[in-house]
Amino acid sequence: MSCCNAKGLMPLADALETMQEALSIVCDKITLPLSDALGFTLCEDIVSQKNVPPFNNSAMDGYALHVDNLKDCSAENPVKLTLVGKSFAGVPFNGEVDTGCCIRIMTGALIPDSLNCVVMQEQCLAEGEQITFSHAPEINNNVRFAGEDLSIGQQVLQKGHKLTPRDIPLLASLGIANVDVYRKLKVAVLSSGDELKSLGETLQQGEIYDSNRYSIMALLSRLNVEVIDFGIIKDDYALIKAAMIKADQLADVVITSGGVSVGEADFIKEVLNEIGEIGFWKLAIKPGKPFAFGKLQNSVFFGLPGNPVSAIVTLYQLAVPAMAKMSGELVKPALRLNAICSDALSKAPGRTDFQRGTYSVNEQGQLVVSTTGNQGSGVFSSMSQSNCFIVLEQDRGSIAEGESVVIEPYSPLMD
């Protein structure tokens, strides 16, 4: 029996569901100034207490008037109105506008209640106090109404929404100076392996640089979490146990890289069994089969495989949605699209396969995807050159050129 068809491998969908059901929000609620809230997750619904805009205003520079004054107006029958005042943004016109009159108005300026349209200045002829119009405008032409954007009582943003640069000006338009959010999730990261060396050190025979910790922390930096770097821990049971106990005391999440396989020196799983509990271990995915999920006394544990592609795939596909749940964020499904595969792909049934690809749109307007080449779990160049995962279903076999496949474009976390 091949490893791909081995018993005891949990399907990806089951693993995701198990984690979502086992996890809860762990972050406390805090209040932040709006200027500091970018990237934080709302812990309460935002409901508008104001109309935006707060008053009817002009969408153009021009002249505000009542349409009845120009109902018979045309190029052959132009109409002159008398200019009686001006309305600027922040300096409204407060006088009366009688029949046969209009006011000069600028973009964003308040429109008096007695007027119901704005004619843009390019469509008028101004001669002193006389303004000539040559067409009959429609009612409410170039008028932006109070509450047109947001109205009192309207839900603006939902609890669990992570604030983006698009949200900050929206909340500012409501006059919201402070927001209630969840604090940052604290994430401890450590790598294990006698073969690993830090950047800047000289490699000896059989040694490699620890790239996993850098890829993990780079992705975490885009999650707005607090990262605690534990560095490299040697393959020593006592050292690993001590590091994990300390990490559990400091963090909400402990992420390890390596040490969850079945080698003689893989102690992470053994330590987890002693000081915590394992939720599951070994998944029906490729790359990333030796992924472990469990709990320590104070934190949640994610054990990523040691191979660099396996580590980033499992972090992205499994740990990130779980951490979103713990942070109070609403977990959203990843964007997946159908594309024509321009290459033949090798795959054995039994595991969901995340192959690295590059998608584009061909001359016919079709979405196409091609492989980035060697798909080995230790070949990180295939990840660097890609812009999507080619997601091949668990029971599916090899793919012929021209077949339809599912792709998952990388989110901003990976771009």
Secondary structure, DSSP 8 states (H G I E B T S, - for coil): --GGG-TT-B-HHHHHHHHHHH------EEEEEGGG-TT-EESS-EE-SS-BSSS-EESSSEEEE-GGGGTT--SSS-EEEEEEEEEBTTB---S---TTEEEEE-TT-B--TT--EEEEGGGEEEETTEEEE-S---TTTTEE-TTSSB-TT-EEE-TT-B--TTHHHHHHHTT--EEEEE---EEEEEEE-TTEE-TTS---TT-EE--HHHHHHHHHTTTT-EEEEEEEE-S-HHHHHHHHHHHHHH-SEEEEES--SSSTT--HHHHHHHHSEEEEE-BSEES--S-EEEE-SSSEEEEE-SSHHHHHHHIIIIIHHHHHHHTT--------EEEEE-S-B---TTSEEEEEEEEEE-TTS-EEEEE-S---TT-THHHHT-SEEEEE-TT---B-TT-EEEEEE--TTT-
